[in-house]
Amino acid sequence: MIALKNIIKKYTTKNGPLTAVDNVNLTINQSEIFGIIGYSGAGKSTLIRLLNGLEQPTEGEVIVNDLKFSHIKGKELREARQKVSMIFQHFNLLWSRTVAENIAFPLEIAGMSKVEREQRVQELITLVGLEGREQAYPSQLSGGQKQRVGIARALANNPQVLLCDEATSALDPETTDNILDLLVDINERLGLTIILITHEMHVIQKICHRVAVMEQGRVVEMGDVLEVFQKPQAPITKRFVSQLTGTEDTNAIFQNVKEHYPTGKLVKLVFVGERTEEPVISQLVKQFDVSVSVVHGNISQTKSGPYGTLVVHIDGASENIKKALQFLHQVDVQTEVISYAN
Ligand SMILES: Nc1ncnc2c1ncn2[C@@H]1O[C@H](COP(=O)(O)OP(=O)(O)OP(=O)(O)O)[C@@H](O)[C@H]1O
């Protein structure tokens, strides 16, 4: 279990003191995939450096596996830090070493014998799917393969926690998905706790169990991914969610709908889990004598199930529209009237 308690991290800059992390409280469970999302400057990297003991908080406690990282020093801290590994956006590989030699590097530092090292490297190569590439140099690898080397190297000494610092931000969408699948596989196979920081909601949606949203050093929202998607509270969270559902580009479409359909209501529906598979819209049309036109739709898979948004224009007698909205509420479809078309 990892806990950040009342963490404040201040830096002294030439423009005066700067609070990079401002009273953050987080608890991350063992074997959880926990995402921290925020725009540049939100304090994510600082938080990750506090989690691996590279930085000490100005105030508060960092607890990793029952050890107070913020209060231990020297050998004890070095040993504790070995249980926390990290992968990076730009991989941080040693360019003059082969794939196998890169993966062996932390084992050499840990003092493992050559024979044991070779066996462990082979296990790790298989785990990350790099068979046949052992003797290649990083410059001969694709971005995804480089990150696989980074992951194998990070796992070499059997850490309990893997920190991922924008680990897929330099990769194309398909490679990103492959690396995210690998992280899920490792999480499930090894029970490793994974904490990742990112500015991409897609990463959170695809693999995280829970998410914390950071803005100006503070955690402004936190919860199960599906819940946060369904009911984002903070304006910044709404922006992240709409990035993913594509609803941020729909203002022009709404305007168009308003012109073409001067009556009725424009409503955003949020479906979660099994609801995404049910014929809710056809029930609406049959039962309430309303017409429904789809303006925009999107469905995404999260770790806890599917999440869909649908923007529809509902028209008909106002009493029927009212009843239709009540029905949606009853069947647990969240609704938000975006604008009145009249
Ligand atoms: N060593 C440092 N000295 C002074 N200020 C720092 C230091 N490290 C970070 N900061 C400042 O702290 C704030 C948070 O930075 P941080 O790098 O943690 O944010 P971030 O969310 O990771 O953004 P990015 O993705 O751009 O790195 C920023 O205003 C940054 O300039």
The ligand as a MOL file (V3000), in Angstrom:
LIG
                    3D

  0  0  0     0  0            999 V3000
M  V30 BEGIN CTAB
M  V30 COUNTS 31 33 0 0 0
M  V30 BEGIN ATOM
M  V30 1 N 13.3520 21.3120 -9.2800 0
M  V30 2 C 12.4770 22.2980 -9.4360 0
M  V30 3 N 12.7600 23.5570 -9.0880 0
M  V30 4 C 11.8690 24.5550 -9.2130 0
M  V30 5 N 10.6150 24.3870 -9.6930 0
M  V30 6 C 10.2620 23.1510 -10.0810 0
M  V30 7 C 11.1700 22.0450 -9.9680 0
M  V30 8 N 10.5150 20.9270 -10.4180 0
M  V30 9 C 9.2820 21.3220 -10.7880 0
M  V30 10 N 9.1300 22.6460 -10.5870 0
M  V30 11 C 7.8970 23.4390 -10.8450 0
M  V30 12 O 6.8420 22.7850 -10.1670 0
M  V30 13 C 5.6360 22.8350 -10.9390 0
M  V30 14 C 5.1370 21.4120 -11.1770 0
M  V30 15 O 6.0460 20.7830 -12.0800 0
M  V30 16 P 5.9680 19.2420 -12.4920 0
M  V30 17 O 7.1260 18.9840 -13.4160 0
M  V30 18 O 5.8320 18.4200 -11.2990 0
M  V30 19 O 4.5970 19.2230 -13.3140 0
M  V30 20 P 4.0730 18.1560 -14.3560 0
M  V30 21 O 2.6220 18.0470 -14.1370 0
M  V30 22 O 4.8860 16.9280 -14.2540 0
M  V30 23 O 4.3430 18.8370 -15.7370 0
M  V30 24 P 5.2880 18.3410 -16.9370 0
M  V30 25 O 4.5410 17.2120 -17.5880 0
M  V30 26 O 5.4070 19.5390 -17.8240 0
M  V30 27 O 6.5950 17.9490 -16.3020 0
M  V30 28 C 5.9720 23.5800 -12.2180 0
M  V30 29 O 5.5900 24.9250 -12.0570 0
M  V30 30 C 7.4880 23.4440 -12.3140 0
M  V30 31 O 8.0540 24.5530 -12.9890 0
M  V30 END ATOM
M  V30 BEGIN BOND
M  V30 1 1 1 2
M  V30 2 1 2 3
M  V30 3 2 2 7
M  V30 4 2 3 4
M  V30 5 1 4 5
M  V30 6 2 5 6
M  V30 7 1 6 7
M  V30 8 1 6 10
M  V30 9 1 7 8
M  V30 10 2 8 9
M  V30 11 1 9 10
M  V30 12 1 10 11
M  V30 13 1 11 12
M  V30 14 1 11 30
M  V30 15 1 12 13
M  V30 16 1 13 14
M  V30 17 1 13 28
M  V30 18 1 14 15
M  V30 19 1 15 16
M  V30 20 2 16 17
M  V30 21 1 16 18
M  V30 22 1 16 19
M  V30 23 1 19 20
M  V30 24 2 20 21
M  V30 25 1 20 22
M  V30 26 1 20 23
M  V30 27 1 23 24
M  V30 28 2 24 25
M  V30 29 1 24 26
M  V30 30 1 24 27
M  V30 31 1 28 29
M  V30 32 1 28 30
M  V30 33 1 30 31
M  V30 END BOND
M  V30 END CTAB
M  END
